[in-house]
Amino acid sequence: MTDLPPVSRSSVSAAAFPASLAQAPAQAVVLAGGQGSRLRPYTDDRPKPMVEIPGTGVPIIGHQLAWLAAEGVTDAVVSCGHLAEVLQDWLAKADLPLRVTTVVEEEPLGRGGGLKYAARHLPHPDRAWYATNGDIWTRFSLREMAAFHAERGATATLALARPRIPWGVVETNEFGQVLDFIESPPSPYLINAGVYVFGPEFAALLPDLGDHERTTFPRLARERRLAGFPLPQGAYWRAIDTAKDLTEAARELAAQSGS
């Protein structure tokens, strides 16, 4: 696992990286409008990205913005929805390491429509941009992902994670005999990690209403314009979707602090 720095102003300089990495996107969209029904009661009075990671005193979105800033992002558009005023109030009072604009959908637009609406408020619509789901707590090099995206000439690139299966599994042989019990092994499948790099042309391909993962992404995949960036070995990644995820995140953080 990688270190998880607290929210602070980034001292990382693009000049410290190769030219191909230094030209990575400097703007991002954070999709923070989910209701987080599976995180109740934590989300009864706050939106999902405002739930604090135990032991840090900082909400999920605070960790995300710190990470984006450390990766060279200077401007972020936060798309709000459920209990938007709680998130907007925190953002207005927090000492943030980058410039933040908030947008609120007047009516539900779906994930693709919401992403398109938020993208209209990016400061540089003619440049590439990052996007991340508001419930992702992770650390890896976005600059390396942007270079991967550029090298492949992709319109969109997804970060790919290989999470651990939450159950113990049973290994058997061809005769049906049990050989071993393995606790929470890595999944044999890669999943969408909820972090993206998009080219400037991507926003125009999004639906005004609906889910881009059922429309835009499949189309780009057929056209071989969609790339997948496997997270580097040892990179920290967790989707905060349930109370158990919060407990696991706190445990992992404590183990890391003690190492």
C-alpha positions in Angstrom: 0.0 0.0 0.0 1.1 3.5 -0.6 1.1 6.3 2.0 -2.0 8.3 2.4 -1.0 12.0 3.0 -3.4 14.3 4.9 -5.1 17.2 3.3 -2.5 19.8 2.7 -1.3 22.1 0.0 0.8 20.2 -2.5 4.5 20.9 -2.9 4.8 18.6 -5.9 6.2 20.3 -8.9 5.5 19.2 -12.5 9.1 20.0 -13.3 10.2 17.0 -11.3 8.6 14.7 -13.8 9.4 13.9 -17.4 7.8 16.2 -20.0 5.3 13.6 -21.0 4.1 13.4 -17.4 4.3 17.1 -16.7 1.7 17.8 -19.4 -1.0 15.7 -17.6 -4.4 17.2 -17.1 -4.7 20.0 -14.5 -8.5 19.8 -14.2 -10.9 17.2 -12.9 -14.5 16.4 -12.2 -15.6 14.7 -8.9 -19.0 12.9 -9.0 -20.3 13.5 -5.5 -24.0 13.3 -5.9 -24.8 9.7 -4.7 -27.2 9.1 -1.8 -25.1 6.4 -0.2 -28.1 4.4 1.0 -25.8 1.4 1.9 -23.8 3.7 4.2 -26.7 4.6 6.4 -26.9 5.9 9.1 -23.6 7.8 8.2 -25.4 9.3 5.2 -28.6 10.3 7.0 -27.4 13.9 7.4 -24.6 14.1 4.8 -23.8 13.0 1.3 -21.7 10.0 0.8 -18.4 11.9 0.0 -18.8 13.8 3.3 -18.5 10.6 5.4 -15.2 10.7 7.3 -12.6 8.0 7.1 -12.2 6.8 10.7 -9.0 7.9 12.3 -8.4 10.8 9.9 -11.0 13.4 10.7 -11.3 14.2 7.0 -14.2 13.2 4.7 -13.7 11.1 1.6 -13.8 14.1 -0.7 -11.0 15.8 1.4 -8.7 12.9 0.7 -9.7 13.0 -3.0 -9.0 16.7 -3.4 -5.6 16.4 -1.6 -4.6 13.5 -4.0 -5.7 15.4 -7.1 -3.8 18.5 -6.0 -0.7 16.4 -5.3 -1.0 15.0 -8.9 -1.0 18.5 -10.4 -4.7 19.3 -10.6 -5.4 23.0 -10.0 -9.1 23.1 -10.8 -11.9 20.7 -9.8 -15.6 20.7 -10.5 -17.6 18.9 -7.8 -21.0 17.6 -9.0 -23.4 17.6 -6.0 -26.8 16.0 -5.5 -28.1 14.5 -2.3 -27.8 17.0 0.6 -25.7 19.2 -1.7 -25.7 22.1 0.8 -23.8 20.1 3.4 -21.0 19.4 0.9 -21.0 22.9 -0.4 -20.8 24.3 3.1 -17.8 22.2 3.9 -16.0 23.1 0.7 -16.6 26.8 1.3 -15.0 26.6 4.8 -12.2 24.1 4.1 -8.6 25.2 3.4 -8.5 23.4 0.0 -5.3 22.8 -2.0 -6.9 23.7 -5.4 -9.7 25.7 -6.8 -13.1 24.1 -6.6 -16.4 24.9 -8.4 -19.6 23.1 -7.4 -22.6 22.3 -9.6 -26.0 20.9 -8.7 -28.3 19.0 -11.1 -31.7 20.6 -11.1 -33.1 17.2 -12.0 -31.5 13.7 -12.1 -29.5 13.4 -15.3 -28.0 9.9 -14.8 -24.3 9.2 -14.4 -23.5 10.1 -18.1 -25.7 13.2 -18.1 -24.4 14.4 -14.8 -20.8 13.9 -16.0 -21.5 15.9 -19.2 -23.2 18.7 -17.2 -20.2 19.0 -14.8 -17.7 18.9 -17.7 -19.3 22.1 -19.1 -18.0 23.9 -16.0 -14.3 22.9 -16.5 -12.1 25.9 -17.0 -10.4 24.5 -20.1 -13.0 22.5 -22.2 -10.4 22.1 -25.0 -8.0 20.2 -22.8 -8.0 16.7 -21.3 -9.4 16.1 -17.8 -9.6 13.6 -15.0 -12.8 12.3 -13.4 -13.4 10.2 -10.2 -16.4 8.8 -8.4 -17.0 10.5 -5.1 -16.7 7.3 -3.0 -13.1 6.2 -4.1 -10.2 6.4 -1.7 -7.0 5.7 -3.6 -3.4 6.7 -4.2 -1.5 6.1 -7.5 0.2 8.2 -10.1 -2.4 10.0 -12.2 0.5 11.4 -14.3 1.5 7.9 -15.3 -2.1 7.1 -16.1 -2.3 10.3 -18.3 0.9 9.2 -20.1 -0.6 5.8 -20.7 -3.8 7.4 -22.1 -1.8 9.7 -24.4 0.5 6.9 -25.7 -2.5 4.9 -26.8 -4.3 7.8 -28.4 -7.4 6.9 -26.4 -10.5 9.0 -26.1 -11.1 7.7 -22.6 -9.0 5.6 -20.2 -10.3 3.7 -17.1 -8.3 2.8 -14.1 -8.6 -0.9 -13.4 -8.4 -2.5 -10.0 -8.2 -6.1 -8.8 -10.0 -6.1 -5.5 -9.9 -8.9 -3.0 -12.9 -11.2 -2.9 -14.7 -10.5 0.4 -15.2 -14.2 1.2 -12.9 -17.1 1.8 -12.7 -19.4 -1.3 -12.2 -23.2 -1.6 -9.6 -24.7 -3.9 -10.5 -28.2 -5.3 -8.9 -30.6 -7.7 -10.4 -32.4 -10.7 -11.8 -35.1 -8.5 -13.7 -32.7 -6.3 -11.4 -33.1 -3.4 -10.8 -30.0 -1.2 -7.2 -28.9 -1.3 -7.1 -25.6 0.6 -9.1 -22.7 2.0 -7.9 -19.2 0.9 -9.1 -16.1 2.8 -10.1 -13.1 0.6 -7.9 -13.8 -2.4 -7.5 -11.2 -5.2 -10.3 -11.4 -7.8 -9.3 -13.0 -11.1 -11.1 -10.1 -12.8 -10.2 -6.5 -13.2 -13.0 -4.0 -12.4 -13.6 -0.3 -13.2 -11.8 1.5 -10.4 -13.9 4.7 -10.8 -11.0 7.0 -11.9 -10.7 8.2 -15.5 -8.7 10.3 -18.0 -10.8 11.8 -20.8 -9.7 13.6 -23.9 -11.3 17.0 -24.7 -13.6 15.3 -27.3 -15.1 12.9 -24.8 -17.7 15.3 -23.2 -19.5 15.7 -26.6 -20.0 11.9 -26.7 -21.8 11.7 -23.4 -25.6 11.4 -23.3 -27.6 14.4 -22.0 -29.6 12.0 -20.0 -28.6 8.4 -19.0 -25.6 6.2 -18.2 -22.4 6.6 -20.2 -21.3 3.1 -19.1 -24.2 1.6 -21.1 -23.8 4.0 -24.1 -20.6 5.9 -24.6 -18.1 3.4 -23.1 -19.4 0.4 -25.2 -19.3 2.5 -28.3 -15.7 3.6 -27.6 -14.7 0.0 -26.8 -16.1 -1.2 -30.2 -14.0 1.5 -31.9 -10.9 0.6 -29.9 -10.8 4.2 -28.4 -11.2 3.1 -24.8 -8.1 2.1 -22.8 -7.7 0.3 -19.4 -4.9 1.3 -17.0 -4.2 -1.4 -14.4 -3.3 0.1 -11.1 0.3 -0.4 -10.2 1.3 -3.2 -7.9 0.8 -2.1 -4.3 -1.3 0.9 -5.1 -3.9 1.6 -2.5 -7.5 1.5 -3.7 -10.9 1.1 -1.9 -14.4 2.0 -2.8 -16.2 3.2 0.3 -19.7 1.8 -0.3 -20.7 0.2 3.0 -20.0 0.5 6.8 -17.7 -2.5 6.4 -15.6 -0.6 3.9 -15.2 2.2 6.4 -14.1 -0.3 9.1 -11.6 -1.9 6.7 -10.2 1.4 5.6 -9.6 2.4 9.2 -7.9 -0.9 9.9 -5.7 -0.6 6.8 -4.8 2.9 7.8 -3.9 1.8 11.4 -1.8 -1.0 10.1 0.0 1.3 7.7 0.7 3.9 10.5 2.2 1.2 12.7 4.4 -0.3 10.0 
